[in-house]
Each structure stands twice: as structure tokens, then as C-alpha cells.
Amino acid sequence: MTSGGGTNHLGSIFRIFGDGSGYETIFSFDSLSGYGPEGSLCLANDGLLYGMTRFGGLSDSGAVFRIDPTTGVYDKLLDLHDTIGAHPYGDLMQASDGLLYGMTYEGGNWHQGTFFSYEIATGMHTRLIDFTGYLGAYPFQSVVQSPGNGKLYGITRSGGYFNKGCVFSYDLATGHAEHEFYGFDDLVGKYPTGNLCMAPNGYYYGTTSQGGPWLQGNVFRFDSTANECVNTYTFHGVYGSDPEGSLVVGADGKLYGTTGGGGDHGYGTLFRFATSSNVFEILHDFGDGGTDGLGPKGSLLLASDGNMYGTTSTGYVGVSGSVFKYDPGANAYSVIHLFDEPETARPEGSLIEVNAPNSMDEAGREQAGLEVYPDPTSGPVVVRSSNDAGRIRNVRLFDLLGIELIVPGTRVVIARASLELDLTGLASGQYVVKAIVDDGIRRCKVMKE
């Protein structure tokens, strides 16, 4: 989505192929339907996309909407207002109970934001948390669900002990919310922005927009068992500053992200961070030439083709943002689309992949060469490739919504004929195993009891 541009210059929803072809605006926002979205879309289990706008609707406080990615039919589902929550920056997410969850930056009893659920079937909105002070205030993004305890974890930009942000959790089973870490400060980092990201080592990672010796933000690690945060890397100068998006786990198990400032040209960086060694690498400096985008704000998308995709929020003269691609294997960056004002402008959220082959087609054409057993399973499973498929080089696990899950055994980087995944902490249901083997990509389903 873009926060500006479109037919009404109030933002739009667009689609584009991974090679940059087929760019099309499928919806232009207006004041009644909602406008100025700054978050990303959520692909729900009904195959439709759900999102929020920051402004517009009956109270000009934003709206919850859905859109059919095939037909482009748009429905406004909920007008936000000061009582239930207003002016959201972030995304909706669908949890294991089938409900959509989201946060607003303002509104609620204390006018410091709310956390709510939305039931697709009935249209019922339930306000679950009124943010204030100790529990956190002014949430900026969305929540994530733990594959272990099933709780939802989120970050607020303010509030907590030092009024510089905190981590909170919400238990779906009990409806209980509590602060998990409330000590963001100048050392750990302050004013966190993106979502938490679970790395293969079992810890959550995130970024702050300020803090550290240079006050330009940092990468932090959150231990959800000990409720502790540690500063693992501090941004500064040519190494980037002011990150706004979330971190993403790459196929190599490392974390990838962007900063909105810093770098060689001062317009942001694309970076990689190894959690095992805390080694930080700059992969691209934005603003390298007149056709590059500037100032990325959203998160990266790890697509089914193995490439990373993202957007920048602005550009040089006549350009109001870009869509870019990064190939981790070849270490190659390219711009695949430049925005100008008549099209769409200022994309600030993240891209989402629709109709990605995360599930098997009817013919099961990619299942040959990959075996998962026992199926069904109550916990551990063995993933094995056949001799003709070759060795397994990487394994990823998805639910049927296409959401990637991190469990013990995923993200293997040592080529081998078989490996074990532990699904013990996952809810009952069907999952998709995706393996990169010597001769290509293989997928198969597995049932967790």
C-alpha cells in the first residue's frame, strides 16, 4: 500500500510481479473509505486481504477494511473513533483462534492507544487493552504469536518505566495482558518501532529508532522466558540509523532489515545481522544513483523465490518511492519499479505475497522427492529427500495462511539428506514443509495432532 497518490491522492493498494512487470493500482482510497495507510496488508484464511487506514472514515480516525486481491472489491468493515481506538500505524494479524488482532496509536480510555480483536464472520470488534503508562503507550506496529506458548507479543513506542517503550503479552486462553519488559532506555534502546521477530535461536529480536551511544537506534534481543532485553548492535552514521521496519529471518538463518537514514548517502541501508556472532553487514546503501529509492520504512518480504523484496518511501526528483529486490545468494540489488505521483506515492508498509506456492496444488507436483514422517505427528518429524532430489539445503515451515513459523530444526544451512523438525509447541492442524534441495524446491503437508 501507499500512504499517498492514487486517483484521490490519498493512498492506494497496488500489485506487481516479482520481475517488476504487471504493475497495477487496484484501489484508490478516499475520505469515506479511509485513507493514508501506513501499515501492511494481512492475508487471512478466507483468501482476502485485511488492513487499516490511519485517517478517514466517519470520524476521520481511520478504518478497518478488506479487499479481494483477485477482483479488487473493497469493503470498509469498521469506522475507528476515539473510544475504540484511532489512527493506527500498523498491521492486522490473524492468530490461531481465527480472529484478527490490531493496535491503534491513539484513542481508548486513556487516549494512548488500544489493542483489539475483530471477528471476520460476525464483524464483532472487541477492545482488549487500553494502553496507559506502565503497560505501555502509543503502539506503533502489530503483534506476533509465539509458536511455543501461543501468546501474542507486541511493542509500544512509549510508556513503561522510563516512558521509552515496553514489551507486552496477551494470553489468548485467559484474556490476560501483562508487561514483559518495561525498561527500554538510552542503553538498551528507546522508542521501538517494528514488530518482534523470532530468530532460529529462540530469542525475539527487534529494533529501536533511538538509543545507544550515537542515539540512532539499535538491534535488541528479547528473552521471553527471563523477560530481559539486551542491546546487540548499535546503529550509527554510515552503518545506518533510524530503523522503522521489522527484522526478517532469511533462508540462511540471519536477520535482514533496513534503516531509514544513515549509510554512505544518508538515505538508509539494507543490512544483515548474524545472531550467532553479532556480525553486522551493510548489503546496500540507498541513494546510489539517480534511479535508486530513498528512505525505506517498511519491512522486507522473503518471497517464495528466495529473494527479498521491499519498498522505499521516497526518491530523487520526480520519484515518490520504489519497489526493490535483493537476491541474497548473488548479493545483487535492483530496483524493479519507481513510483511517480500520478501512479501512487510514498509506500510506507511492507509488501505481501499473494498466491504464493506455500501450499500444495491439487496435483501435488512438488511433493515428489520429499517425505515427512510420522504423519500425523504429536511432535518431532523427520524430513527426508529422495536420492534423485538431492540433499536438503534449507527447510521452512508455514501454516495454511502462508505465515512462516520458526521451530527447532528450521533454517538448516548444512546440506544433508534428512533432518528433524520439532512441532511439539504448535497448535493442532495442518502445516506446509518447504525444502530447498539440490534440484529445486519441494513441498509437502504434515498434520500436527
N, C-alpha and C positions, 0 to 999 in steps of 0.2 A: 504494500500500500504506500501511497504518498500522502503527505500532510497538506500539500498544496497542488495547484494545477488541476487538470481535468476540465470538463466543459464549464463548470461553475467556478473554477479556480479555488475550490475548497477541499481538494484531495480526490484520490481515485484508487480503484483496485485494478491492477493490470496483470497480464500473464505474458510469459516469454519462454521460449525453449532454451535449453542449456547451451546451444550454439549461438544464441543471440537472435535467431530468426523468430518469426511469428509474433512479434510484439503487438499487443492489443490492449486497449483500455476497455474493461468490461463493465465498469460502473463509475460514475462521477457523483461524488457526494454533494448534498445541498443542505441548506439550513434546517429543513424539517426532518430529513432522514438521518441527520448527523453529519458532522464534518471535522476535518483536522485530525485524522487518526495518527497516533504516534507509536502504536504498538504493532503487533503482528497478528496474522490470522491463525485460527485453530481448526484443524481438520477433525471433525467429530465422527463418531461411529455410524452416523446416518449418511456419511459421504458429503455433507455440506460443510461450508466454512463459516466460522463464527468469529466475531471480533467486536471491538468497541471504538467509538469515536470520542475525542476529548471534548468537543463542543457540539452544538446543535441539539435538535430535539425540542420538545415543548418548553423546556426550562433553560435551553442553551447550556446544559451541563453535561452533554454527551448522551450517547445511546448505545445499546447492545443490539447487534444485528446478525443476520446470517445471509449468505449468498450461495447460490448454486454455481459451482465452478464450471459446469457444463453449459447451462442456459444463461447465466448471468442474472437470474431473477433475484432481486434483493428484497428482504423483509426486515423492517425495524421491529424488534421484539420488545424493547423496554426503553422508556424515556428515563434517563437518570436525573436526579434532582438532589438538593442539599440533604434531604432526610435520609435517603437510601444510599447516597454516595454520588460524588460528582467529579468530573474532569479526570478520567483515568488516563494514565500514560501507557499502561502495559497491555498484556495479552490475557485472553481466557485460556484455561486448560481444562481438559476432561480427565477426571480422576477415575479410579477403578470402580466407583459406585455409579458411574454414568453421568454424574452431574458436572456441569461447567462451574469453574471457580474463577473469580477475578477480584481485583482490588481497585479502589478508586483513590486518587491522590488527595481529594478533599471531600467534605460532607460528613454525614454521620452526627452522632450526638455531640462530639467534641470538635467537629469541623476539621479533623485531621486525617480523614480518610476512613474507608471501610473495607471489609473483606466479606464477600457474599458468594452465594451459590445460586445457580439457575438451572431449573429442571426443564429439559427440552420438550418433553411430552406434554407437560401441563402449563408451561410458561410461568411457573412459580418462582419468584425471587425471594431469597431469604438472606437478611443481613445477619452475619455471623459474628463479626467483630467491629466494634467502634474503636478505632485506634486513638490512643492518647498516651503521651509521655512514656511511662515505664514499659509498656508492651510495644511501643514503637509509634511512629507518626509519619505521615506522608509517604506511603509505599509507592515505589516507582515502577515496578515491573509486575511479575507474576509469581506463582508458587510452583514448586516441583514436588512430586510424590516419591517418597523413599521406597525403593524396591524391597527393603528389609522390613521395617515396622509399619509401612503403609501410611505414615503420617505425611501431611503436607508441610513443606518448609518454605518460608518466604523471608524477604528482607525489607526493612523500612529504611528510608533515606534519612530520617531524623528520629528523635526520641531515644529511649534508652538512658543509661546512667549519665552519659556525657552529652546527651542530645545530639549525637552524631550518627545514629543508626543502630539497629539491632537485628538479630535473627529470631524469628518466632516459629512456632509449630502449631498445627491444628490436627487433632486426632479425629478422624472420620468416625470412629466407632463410638466415642464418648462425647464428641462435640466440645471437647476441652481445648482451649488455646493457652499457650504459655510462652514466655520469652525463653529462648535457649542461650542466647548470648547478647548482652546489652552493653558491651564495653568498647564499641568502636571509638577510636581516639586518634591522636596525631601519629602514634607509633604503629598500631595495627592497621590504621587507615580509617578514613571517615567519609561519610556520605556515600554509601554503596549504591550502585545503580542497577546492574544487570541481575539476572536470576542466579541462583546457586547451580553448580554443575558437579555431578558426582563423577570423580575420576576412577580409573581401574583400581587404585589402591584403597578404595572405600571411603575416602575423605571427600567432602564437598570443597569446591573452590569457587571463588568469586573475585570481583574487582571493586575497588572504591575509586571515586573520582578525585579525591584529595587525600592528603595524609602522607606520611613518610618524611624523610629529611628534606625533600625538594617540594613537598606539598602538591605533587602532581598525580597522586593515585598509586595504587599498588595491587598486586595479586595476593589474596589471602587464602589460607586453608582453614576450614571449619571442621572440627571433630564433633559429630552429633552425639557421641557417647559421653565424652568428657565435657561437652559444651564449651569448647575453647577455640579461639581464633589465633592464628599465627600469621604474621607478615612474611610471605615467601619471596616476594620480589617488589622492588620499588621503581616506579617509572620516573624518568627524568630526561628532559632535553631530547637529544637525537634518538633515544630509546623509547620515545612515545610519552604521551601524557593525556590525562583526562579520558579514560575509557568510559564508554556508556553502554555498550552491548554486553552480552553474556559470553562466557567461555564455552567452547565446544570441544568434545573429545574427538580426535582424529583417528583414522584407521591404525595409526602407529601407537595409539595409547597416549599421545601427548596432547596438551591443551592448545587450542588455537583461538585467537581473538584479535580485536582491533582497538586502536586508540583514536580518539577524535582529534588530537593535537600532537605536537612533537614530531620527531623524525627529522630527516635531512632537510625537508622543505617546510616543516611546521604545520603540515596538514594531516598528520596522522600516520599510523603504521599498521601493518599486518604482521602479527608475531606468533611465535610458537614457544611453549613452555613445557619443559620435561619435569614432571612431578618427582621422578626418582632421583634426579640430580640437581633440581632447581636451576637448570641451564636455560637461559632465555636467548632467543634468536629473533632478529628482525628479518622478515621474509620479503617485505615490500614497503617502500616509503611512498605514500600517496602524494600526488602533485608532481610526479616525474614526467614532465612534458605537458603540453597544452591540451592533450586529449584525455588525461587521467582525471578521475574524480577526486574530490576533496572531502575530508571530514566525515568518515564513516560513523554512524551512530547505532545501527542495528547489529545483531549477532550474525555470525556466519552460519551457513547451511551446509552440512555434509550430505551431499546428494548421493543417489544410488549409483552414479557413475564413478564415484570415488573422488570427485572434485569438490572443492569448497566454492560456494557462491555467496556474494554479499552485495551491499549497496553503499554508495556514498551519498551524503545529503546535499552536496553542492558541487560546483566545479568552476572552471575558469569562465571567462566572458561568454555569455550565451548558453551556458550549460547549468542545469539545476539539479545535477546528480547523475549517478551512473549505476549500472549493474556490472559486476566484475566476476571473474572466475580465477581460481587458483588451483593448479594441479600440484599436489604435494609430491607426487613421485618424480615429476620433471622439474620441480621448483620453478614453475612457469606461471606468471601473472598476465592476465589480459582483460581488457575492457570489452564487454560484449554488447553494451548499449549505453548511449548517452541520452539523457533527458533534456528537452528544451521546454519552455513554458507552455506552448500550445498543447504538448502531449500531457505530461504530468510533471510534477515538481517536488523536490525535497523528500525523497524516500527516507524515512527515519526508522522504520521497523525492519524486521527480518523477512527473508524470502521463505516460502514453504513449498515443498514438492508435492504435487497432486498427481494421482495416477502413477505413482512410483511403484515399481515391481517389488514391494515388500511382502506381498502375499502371493501364493501360487495361483497361476491361471488354471482353467479347467483341465487342460491337457497335462499339467504338471511337467511342462517341458524342461524345467531346470532341476527337477528332483533327481533325475538320473545322475549317478555319480556321488550322491551324498546320502548318508544314512544316520539316523538318530535313534538311539535305543537306551533304555526301555522306553516304549511309547504306548500307553501313557506312563508318566513318572510321578513320583511323590517328591523327588528331589534331584539327585545327580543324574545326568545323562551323558552318554558318550557320542560324540560327533565324529564320524569316520568317512573318509573319502575312498572311492574305489580306485583301483590301480590305474585305470585309464584317465581318471580325472586329475591325478597327481596329488601332491601334498597340499595340506591346508595352510594357508599363509595368514589368514585373518578371519575371525569369526565375530559376527554381531548378532544381537538378539532384539527382536521387535515384538510389540503387541500388535493386535489386529488393526489398531488405529495408525500404525506406522511409527509409533513413538519408540525410540531406542531405549533399551534397558541395559544397565550395567550390572552384571552378576559375576561371581568368581569364574574365571576361565575365558571371559570375552576379551577381545583385543589382543589375542595371542600374536606375537610377532616373530616367533621361531617356527619355520616351516616344519610340519610333521604330518603323519598320515592320520592321526586321530588325537582327540583331546576331550577333556571332561568339562562340562558346564554344570554349575550347581543352581538349580531353580527352586531350592527349598524356600527362600523368602518371598517368592512370588505368589500372587493370588491364583486360585484355580481358574483354568481357562486354556485357550489355545494361543500358541506363540509361533513366531516365524524365526527360524535359524537361517542366517545368510552367511555363506562362507566364500571367501576368495581363495580359489585353488589355482594350481598351475595353469589349467586350461581355460580359466574364466571364473564366472560367478555361479554358485549353486545355492538353491534354497530348498527348505522343506519345513513342514509344520511339526509341532510336537505338542502334546496335550499334558498340562500340569493338573494333577488330581487335587 
